[in-house]
Amino acid sequence: MCVALSMAITVNVAVTSQTKTNGHPSFGAAGGINTGYALDGIEGATITVSPGTLIVFDTTALTALHPIYITSDSEGGRDGKDAITEGVAVEGGGGIESAFGGNNLNFTVPAGANTYYYHCVYHRFMGFKIEVVEATLCEKYQGDATQTDFMIGAITAIFGGLTDADDEFGAFTVEYFDGTTPEGSTDFTTDATALTKLAGDLVAFFGAALGCNEPDFPTYTGSTDMRAVHENMAVLPRAFDGFVNSIHKTLLAAGFSADDAGAVQSLLAGSNFKRAICTEAGCDSSICDFYTSALGLSDNSALVTDVVTKVVGKIVDDSSPIKIYFDGTKGTDFLTDTDAYNALAGKLVAFFGAALGCTDGSVPAYTGTDAEFEQTHQDLTISSSEAAFFNSAVVAVLNEAGASSQDQAIVASVLKSLDDVVITQATAPPPPTIEQTFQVTVSAKTADHAFADDGGFPSAFAFDGAPADGKTIDLLVGKNYKFVNSAGCIHPFYFTTSKAGAGDSEVAVGVDSLDYSQVCQKDGVNGEFVISVTQQLVDATSTFYYNCRVHAFMGGVVRFCPATGCTATGGPSPAPTPTPAPTAGSGTNSATSPAGRAVASFACLVLAAIVALLF
């Protein structure tokens, strides 16, 4: 839901807090609570404004539990994390913690397009976005005309250029509009009914792209899959270039500035759009070449090696539940065997290079077989949750590398389609025998709490009726422990490598839970999870903590120890040899590829490369 407030001078919104529904954009977010803000009755509303707008947040209905503030942090909370001070004032003269009960929060939006957030000072994910936008191109150039009339005029001029056989650019595009290409297609130059329909679609489509936002502006209802729309049109490179350049020429003639017309030209000429429209040979740069150029990297090898390094980093992290496939627990110990690791990394880089279509010669050639992929997974017992973790790690790396959301979605979908091969744990393991159950409650911190000097929330977790003193918990390898949290969802319980907690650095290794992100009492039912202590946890060099996902410094230390018990310092094993960085060198370590299953799609090749070669 969006509150559209563009171009306003002063905007007044009434803020209330209420139980979230699935209509709130942060409903179910890890680390959030089940209460959220509503603006004028719309929960989790987005505010869209222009620079210079004054937003007045009416806080009459808010209590001291949920004071509101402005932040650059998308999550908020944590004692006013990353609070914005420019243009912010609280009526009554107090700080942001006083913005409740009628002490309205005033925010004069600074210059420049930006994204801010309104959130609770103490709790994460209660609010949502403030989008600051400059005037759109449609608003900028419509003049005294309505936006609909402005776009009709623009499309009429553009169509005239595209169908002018004597024009320097129209000479290459007219055949796609006069029924020549493809053979037997509609002749829009003579069929008035068809032209009216096409013009209407183009007005709505390009109007949305240029930011036309008047209430009566037509909504585009056609297909948004441009590749599907143009797949039978045999669009040649010269025709695509003519299309882009003709529009650029028309916009300049219509009074667009060189910068604005150039921005539209660059957007249309971008590789993502070009890959969808231009369907013939010579149109498409490879994914590898496109992102190497877009990210300003020196060569294809730099791109592929960076992707491989980040994927490996995520899946061998101490918090990764699939680290066991790389640390010797199941198969080769790549973390200590440098030669084996470099061989694996070299295979990965080579396969990525082939899958992504790298062409500059900087990536070594890849060799691999489909049979290896099948055989490798016969020897593993990968669970559905482990496969899901891997899939999310890959998509996260693609996002960090700058891949488009469409490419990310394709990769995620195809990764999921390989579950029948990747997931080899045939049956669910029997329920674990619980060594000890901890009853978790929340009470006021004792004066000698382990985190007493660190600030944070004044209350803390306590176990089995004992005081909330932040005591250290010792858990032994090979044992299973249950934690049952009777506190409400303002204090969800979890394990972390962050001393402060508050949702950061979640530890999921060995954890079994119906909803680990919300281990708290909901609808009268206590939240719980079971942790099975693995050797991976014992060997890890990180310090572990139990903590609250919402508030800082509510927990204490967790020690994972050998079966013989914990020493005075916890007794972890010596630190493992640091993981070497992957290189593009060749190697002989076994590599697998489901290329035969995914030959038609770059995304299939990418995920096959990662799944086969890393698992």
C-alpha positions in Angstrom: 0.0 0.0 0.0 1.3 3.4 -0.9 0.4 7.0 0.3 1.2 9.1 -2.8 2.2 12.5 -1.7 4.3 13.8 -4.5 4.9 17.5 -5.0 3.2 18.5 -1.8 4.4 21.3 0.5 3.1 20.1 3.8 1.9 16.6 4.5 0.1 15.6 7.7 -0.1 11.9 8.6 -1.6 10.4 11.8 0.6 7.6 13.2 -0.9 4.6 15.1 0.5 1.3 16.2 -1.4 -1.9 15.6 -0.9 -5.7 15.3 0.6 -6.4 11.8 -1.2 -8.3 9.2 0.3 -9.8 6.1 -0.5 -6.5 4.4 2.5 -4.9 6.2 5.6 -5.0 4.0 7.7 -6.2 7.0 5.2 -8.8 8.2 7.2 -11.8 9.5 10.6 -10.0 9.1 13.3 -11.7 11.2 14.1 -9.5 14.1 10.9 -7.5 13.9 8.0 -7.6 16.3 4.3 -8.3 15.5 3.4 -4.6 16.0 3.7 -2.1 13.2 2.9 1.5 12.3 -0.1 2.6 10.3 -0.3 6.0 8.6 -3.8 7.4 8.3 -5.0 3.8 8.8 -2.7 2.3 6.1 -0.2 -0.1 7.7 3.4 0.0 6.5 2.6 2.8 4.1 5.2 4.2 1.7 5.3 8.0 1.7 6.4 9.5 -1.6 7.4 13.2 -1.5 9.5 15.8 -3.3 12.5 17.6 -1.7 11.4 20.5 0.5 8.2 18.8 1.7 7.4 19.1 5.4 6.0 15.8 6.8 4.2 16.2 10.1 3.8 12.8 11.9 0.9 13.2 14.4 2.0 11.1 17.4 -1.1 11.6 19.5 -1.9 7.9 19.4 1.6 6.7 20.2 2.9 5.7 23.6 6.3 5.8 25.1 6.8 2.2 24.0 6.9 3.2 20.3 8.3 6.7 19.7 8.9 7.4 16.0 12.0 8.6 14.3 13.6 9.1 10.8 16.5 6.9 9.8 18.6 5.8 6.9 18.5 2.2 8.2 15.9 0.0 6.6 15.2 -1.8 9.8 15.3 0.9 12.4 15.0 0.4 16.2 18.1 -0.4 18.3 18.0 2.9 20.2 17.5 5.0 17.2 20.1 3.4 14.9 21.4 5.8 12.1 18.9 8.6 13.0 18.6 11.4 10.5 19.1 14.8 12.1 18.9 17.2 9.1 15.4 18.6 8.8 14.1 16.7 11.9 12.5 18.4 14.9 10.3 17.0 17.7 7.6 19.4 19.0 8.3 20.1 22.6 12.0 20.3 22.1 12.9 16.8 23.2 14.9 14.1 21.5 13.5 11.4 19.2 12.7 9.2 22.2 10.0 11.8 23.1 8.2 11.7 19.8 5.0 10.2 21.1 1.8 11.3 22.9 1.3 14.5 20.9 4.9 15.5 20.6 4.7 15.5 16.8 7.7 14.6 14.6 8.4 17.1 11.9 10.6 16.2 8.9 11.6 18.7 6.2 12.8 16.5 3.4 16.4 17.4 2.3 17.3 18.2 -1.3 18.0 15.3 -3.7 16.4 12.0 -4.4 16.8 9.6 -1.5 15.2 6.9 0.6 14.5 7.4 4.3 12.6 5.3 6.7 10.2 6.1 9.6 10.6 3.5 12.4 10.3 3.0 16.1 13.3 4.2 18.2 13.4 0.8 20.0 11.9 -1.8 17.8 12.8 -2.9 14.3 10.6 -3.2 11.2 7.6 -1.2 12.6 7.5 1.4 9.8 8.5 1.6 6.2 9.8 3.9 3.4 9.9 7.6 2.7 10.7 7.9 -1.0 12.1 11.2 -2.1 11.8 11.7 -5.8 12.5 14.6 -8.2 9.9 15.6 -10.8 9.4 12.9 -13.3 10.1 13.5 -17.0 6.4 13.3 -17.7 5.8 16.0 -15.1 8.8 18.1 -16.3 7.7 18.3 -19.9 3.9 18.1 -20.0 3.6 21.9 -19.8 -0.1 22.9 -19.7 -1.3 19.7 -21.2 -2.6 16.7 -19.3 -0.2 13.9 -19.1 -2.4 11.8 -21.4 -2.4 14.4 -24.1 1.3 15.0 -23.7 2.0 11.3 -24.2 -0.4 11.0 -27.1 1.6 13.8 -28.8 4.9 12.2 -28.0 3.9 8.7 -29.3 2.4 10.2 -32.5 5.7 11.9 -33.1 7.7 8.8 -32.3 5.5 6.6 -34.5 6.0 9.1 -37.4 9.8 8.8 -37.1 9.8 5.0 -36.8 7.6 4.7 -40.0 9.4 7.3 -42.1 11.3 5.2 -44.8 13.2 8.4 -45.8 14.4 9.1 -42.3 18.0 8.0 -41.4 16.7 5.8 -38.6 13.1 5.1 -39.8 14.6 3.4 -42.8 15.6 0.5 -40.5 12.4 0.3 -38.5 9.5 0.9 -40.9 9.3 -2.8 -42.0 8.2 -3.8 -38.5 5.2 -1.5 -38.7 4.0 -1.8 -42.3 3.4 -5.5 -42.4 6.7 -6.5 -44.1 8.4 -8.1 -41.1 7.4 -10.7 -40.0 5.7 -11.7 -43.2 1.9 -11.4 -42.9 2.0 -9.1 -39.8 -0.3 -6.1 -39.2 0.2 -3.0 -41.3 -0.2 -0.3 -38.7 0.2 2.4 -41.4 -3.1 1.5 -43.0 -5.1 -0.3 -40.3 -6.5 2.5 -38.2 -8.1 0.2 -35.6 -4.9 -1.7 -35.0 -2.9 1.6 -34.8 -5.3 3.0 -32.2 -4.8 -0.1 -30.1 -1.0 0.0 -30.5 -0.9 3.7 -29.8 -2.9 3.3 -26.6 -0.6 0.5 -25.4 2.5 2.6 -26.2 1.1 5.7 -24.4 0.4 3.7 -21.3 3.7 1.7 -21.4 6.0 4.7 -22.1 3.9 7.0 -19.9 4.6 4.7 -16.9 8.3 4.6 -17.8 8.4 8.5 -17.9 6.6 8.8 -14.6 3.1 9.9 -15.7 1.1 9.8 -12.5 -2.1 11.8 -12.9 -5.1 9.8 -11.5 -6.8 9.4 -14.9 -3.6 8.4 -16.8 -4.3 5.0 -18.5 -2.8 1.9 -16.9 -0.7 -0.4 -19.1 -2.4 -3.8 -19.2 -0.3 -5.6 -21.8 2.4 -8.1 -21.4 5.5 -7.0 -19.5 7.6 -9.8 -20.9 9.3 -7.9 -23.8 11.1 -11.0 -25.0 7.8 -12.9 -25.5 6.3 -9.9 -27.2 9.1 -9.6 -29.7 10.2 -13.3 -30.1 8.7 -13.7 -33.5 9.7 -10.3 -35.0 13.3 -11.1 -36.0 14.5 -7.8 -34.8 18.0 -7.1 -36.3 20.7 -5.1 -34.5 20.4 -2.2 -37.0 16.6 -2.1 -36.5 17.0 -2.0 -32.7 19.6 0.8 -32.9 17.4 2.6 -35.3 14.4 2.3 -32.9 16.5 3.8 -30.0 18.1 6.5 -32.0 14.8 7.6 -33.6 13.2 8.0 -30.2 16.2 10.0 -29.0 15.9 12.3 -32.1 12.2 12.8 -31.5 12.6 13.7 -27.8 15.2 16.3 -28.7 12.9 17.8 -31.3 10.1 17.9 -28.7 12.2 20.0 -26.4 13.8 17.4 -24.1 17.2 18.5 -22.8 20.2 16.7 -24.2 20.7 15.1 -20.7 17.1 13.9 -20.4 16.9 12.6 -24.0 20.3 10.9 -23.5 19.1 9.3 -20.3 16.1 7.7 -22.1 18.4 6.6 -25.0 20.9 5.0 -22.5 18.1 3.2 -20.7 16.6 1.8 -24.0 20.1 0.9 -25.3 21.0 -1.0 -22.1 21.9 -4.6 -22.4 19.0 -5.9 -20.3 16.4 -4.2 -22.6 18.4 -5.0 -25.7 18.5 -8.7 -24.8 14.7 -8.7 -24.6 13.9 -6.8 -27.8 16.7 -7.5 -30.2 16.3 -11.2 -31.1 18.7 -11.9 -34.0 22.4 -12.8 -34.1 24.7 -9.9 -33.1 22.2 -8.4 -30.6 23.1 -10.1 -27.4 26.2 -9.5 -25.3 26.7 -12.4 -22.9 25.8 -12.1 -19.2 29.5 -12.3 -18.3 30.5 -9.6 -20.8 27.6 -7.4 -19.7 28.3 -7.5 -16.0 32.0 -7.2 -16.5 31.4 -3.9 -18.3 28.6 -2.7 -16.1 30.6 -3.2 -12.9 33.8 -1.6 -14.4 35.9 -4.7 -13.9 39.2 -5.4 -15.7 38.2 -8.6 -17.3 35.8 -11.6 -17.2 38.1 -13.5 -14.8 37.7 -10.7 -12.2 33.9 -11.0 -12.3 33.8 -14.8 -12.1 36.4 -15.0 -9.4 34.6 -12.4 -7.3 31.3 -14.4 -7.6 33.0 -17.6 -6.7 34.8 -16.1 -3.7 31.5 -14.7 -2.3 29.6 -17.9 -2.8 32.2 -20.0 -1.1 32.6 -17.4 1.7 28.9 -17.7 2.5 28.7 -21.5 2.5 31.8 -22.1 4.6 31.0 -19.5 7.2 30.7 -20.7 10.8 27.0 -20.0 10.7 26.5 -22.0 7.5 24.6 -25.4 7.9 26.3 -26.7 4.8 29.9 -26.1 5.9 30.0 -29.8 6.7 30.4 -30.6 3.0 33.6 -28.6 2.9 35.3 -29.0 6.3 35.9 -32.8 6.0 32.8 -33.9 7.9 31.4 -35.2 4.7 34.1 -35.6 2.0 37.3 -33.6 1.4 38.4 -31.0 3.9 38.8 -28.0 1.5 39.4 -25.7 4.4 42.7 -27.2 5.4 43.8 -28.8 2.1 45.0 -25.8 0.1 45.7 -27.9 -3.1 42.2 -29.4 -3.0 40.6 -26.0 -2.4 42.4 -24.3 -5.2 41.6 -27.1 -7.6 37.9 -26.8 -6.6 38.0 -23.0 -7.0 39.7 -23.3 -10.4 37.0 -25.7 -11.6 34.3 -23.3 -10.3 35.8 -20.3 -12.1 36.2 -22.2 -15.3 32.6 -23.5 -15.2 31.2 -20.1 -14.4 33.1 -18.6 -17.3 31.6 -21.1 -19.7 28.1 -20.9 -18.2 28.1 -17.1 -18.3 29.5 -16.8 -21.8 32.8 -15.1 -21.0 34.6 -14.3 -24.2 37.7 -12.3 -23.4 40.0 -15.3 -22.9 40.8 -14.5 -19.3 38.9 -17.5 -17.9 40.3 -21.0 -18.4 38.3 -23.5 -20.3 36.0 -25.8 -18.3 35.6 -29.6 -18.7 33.0 -31.6 -16.8 30.3 -34.3 -17.2 26.7 -34.8 -16.3 27.4 -38.2 -14.8 29.7 -36.6 -12.2 26.8 -34.5 -11.0 24.5 -37.4 -10.5 27.2 -39.6 -8.8 28.3 -36.9 -6.4 24.9 -36.5 -4.9 24.4 -40.2 -4.4 27.1 -40.1 -1.7 25.6 -37.1 0.2 22.6 -36.7 2.4 21.6 -33.1 1.7 18.3 -32.0 3.4 15.7 -29.7 2.0 16.7 -27.0 4.5 20.4 -27.3 3.5 19.4 -27.0 -0.2 17.3 -23.9 0.6 20.2 -22.3 2.5 22.5 -22.9 -0.5 19.9 -21.5 -2.9 19.5 -18.3 -0.9 23.2 -17.9 -0.6 23.6 -18.0 -4.4 20.8 -15.5 -5.0 22.3 -13.2 -2.3 25.7 -13.3 -4.2 24.0 -12.5 -7.5 22.2 -9.5 -5.8 25.5 -8.3 -4.4 27.1 -8.6 -7.8 24.5 -6.3 -9.3 22.4 -8.9 -11.2 19.0 -7.8 -12.2 16.0 -8.9 -10.1 14.8 -10.8 -13.2 18.0 -12.8 -13.4 17.9 -13.5 -9.7 14.4 -14.8 -9.9 15.3 -17.1 -12.8 18.3 -18.5 -11.0 16.2 -19.0 -7.8 13.5 -20.8 -9.8 15.9 -23.1 -11.6 17.8 -23.9 -8.4 14.5 -25.0 -6.8 13.8 -27.2 -9.9 17.0 -29.2 -9.1 15.9 -30.2 -5.6 15.0 -33.7 -6.9 18.7 -34.3 -7.5 20.3 -32.1 -4.9 18.1 -33.3 -1.9 19.3 -36.8 -1.2 18.1 -37.2 2.4 15.4 -39.8 1.7 13.5 -39.7 5.0 13.4 -37.3 7.9 15.7 -38.2 10.8 14.0 -39.5 13.9 13.2 -36.9 16.6 16.3 -36.2 18.7 16.7 -37.2 22.3 16.7 -34.0 24.3 19.5 -33.8 26.9 18.1 -30.7 28.6 15.2 -28.3 28.1 15.7 -24.6 29.1 12.6 -22.7 30.0 13.3 -19.1 28.8 11.7 -16.1 30.4 12.4 -12.3 30.5 12.9 -10.3 33.7 14.8 -7.2 34.9 18.6 -7.4 34.5 20.5 -8.1 37.7 23.3 -5.6 38.7 25.9 -8.2 37.9 24.5 -9.2 34.5 27.2 -10.2 32.1 26.3 -7.3 29.8 25.6 -4.7 32.6 28.3 -2.4 31.3 27.2 -2.6 27.6 23.9 -0.8 27.9 21.1 -2.1 25.8 17.6 -3.2 26.9 17.0 -3.1 30.7 15.5 -6.6 30.8 17.2 -9.8 29.9 16.6 -13.5 29.3 16.6 -15.9 32.3 16.5 -19.7 32.5 14.4 -22.0 34.6 13.3 -19.3 37.0 16.8 -18.1 37.9 17.7 -14.4 37.9 18.4 -12.6 34.6 22.2 -12.4 35.2 23.4 -13.3 31.7 24.8 -16.6 32.8 27.0 -18.7 30.4 25.4 -21.8 29.0 27.5 -24.9 28.3 26.3 -27.3 25.5 28.2 -30.5 24.7 28.9 -32.0 21.3 26.5 -34.8 20.2 23.8 -33.6 22.5 20.4 -32.0 21.7 19.0 -29.1 23.7 15.6 -27.5 23.6 14.9 -23.9 24.4 11.3 -22.9 25.1 10.6 -19.1 25.2 7.4 -18.0 27.0 8.2 -14.3 26.4 6.0 -12.5 23.9 7.2 -11.7 20.4 8.7 -8.4 21.5 11.6 -10.7 22.7 12.2 -13.5 20.2 15.1 -15.8 21.3 17.9 -16.9 19.0 21.6 -17.8 18.8 24.1 -15.4 17.3 27.8 -14.5 16.9 26.9 -10.9 17.8 27.4 -9.9 21.4 24.6 -7.3 21.0 22.3 -9.5 19.1 19.2 -7.5 18.0 18.8 -9.8 14.9 22.4 -9.7 13.6 24.6 -12.7 12.7 22.1 -15.5 13.2 23.6 -18.9 13.9 21.5 -21.6 12.2 23.9 -24.6 12.4 22.2 -27.5 14.0 19.0 -25.6 14.7 15.6 -27.2 14.1 12.6 -24.9 14.5 9.2 -24.4 12.9 9.9 -20.7 12.8 13.4 -19.8 14.0 12.8 -16.1 13.2 10.0 -15.9 15.8 10.9 -18.1 18.8 8.4 -16.4 21.2 5.0 -16.9 22.6 2.3 -16.4 19.9 -1.4 -16.9 20.4 -0.7 -18.5 23.8 1.8 -21.0 22.4 5.4 -20.9 23.5 8.1 -20.7 20.8 10.8 -23.3 20.8 13.8 -24.7 18.9 16.2 -27.6 19.3 19.9 -27.3 18.7 22.0 -30.4 17.9 25.6 -29.5 18.9 28.0 -30.5 16.0 31.7 -30.7 16.0 31.6 -27.7 13.6 30.2 -25.6 16.4 32.8 -26.9 18.9 35.7 -26.2 16.4 34.5 -22.7 15.4 36.7 -19.8 16.5 33.7 -17.4 16.9 32.2 -16.5 20.2 28.5 -17.5 20.4 25.7 -15.8 22.3 22.0 -16.3 23.1 20.2 -13.0 22.5 17.0 -11.2 21.6 16.3 -10.6 17.9 14.8 -7.2 18.6 16.7 -5.6 21.6 20.4 -5.4 22.3 22.4 -7.1 25.0 19.7 -9.2 26.5 21.6 -12.5 26.5 24.8 -14.1 27.4 27.6 -16.5 26.2 26.9 -19.9 24.8 29.9 -22.4 24.8 29.9 -25.4 22.6 32.3 -28.0 24.1 33.7 -31.5 23.7 31.7 -34.5 25.1 34.1 -34.6 28.1 32.8 -31.2 29.2 33.8 -27.5 29.1 37.2 -26.2 30.3 37.5 -22.9 32.2 37.7 -21.2 28.8 35.1 -23.4 27.0 37.6 -25.8 25.5 37.3 -25.1 21.7 39.7 -26.9 19.4 42.6 -24.9 17.9 41.7 -22.5 15.1 41.6 -24.1 11.7 43.9 -23.1 8.9 42.5 -20.0 7.1 40.6 -20.6 4.0 42.7 -19.6 0.9 41.1 -17.3 -1.6 39.9 -19.0 -4.8 42.0 -18.6 -7.9 41.3 -19.2 -11.6 43.9 -21.9 -11.7 43.2 -25.4 -13.1 42.8 -28.5 -10.9 41.9 -32.1 -11.0 39.5 -32.2 -8.1 36.2 -34.0 -9.0 33.7 -31.5 -10.5 30.2 -32.0 -11.6 27.7 -30.3 -13.9 24.1 -30.8 -14.8 24.7 -29.0 -18.1 22.6 -31.6 -20.0 19.6 -30.6 -17.8 20.0 -26.9 -18.3 21.4 -26.3 -21.7 18.7 -23.9 -22.8 19.3 -21.3 -20.1 22.2 -19.3 -18.7 20.5 -19.5 -15.3 20.4 -23.3 -15.4 24.1 -23.4 -16.2 25.0 -21.1 -13.4 23.1 -22.9 -10.7 24.2 -26.3 -12.1 27.8 -25.1 -11.9 27.5 -24.0 -8.3 25.4 -26.9 -7.0 27.5 -29.5 -8.7 30.9 -28.2 -8.0 30.4 -26.9 -4.5 28.3 -29.8 -3.1 
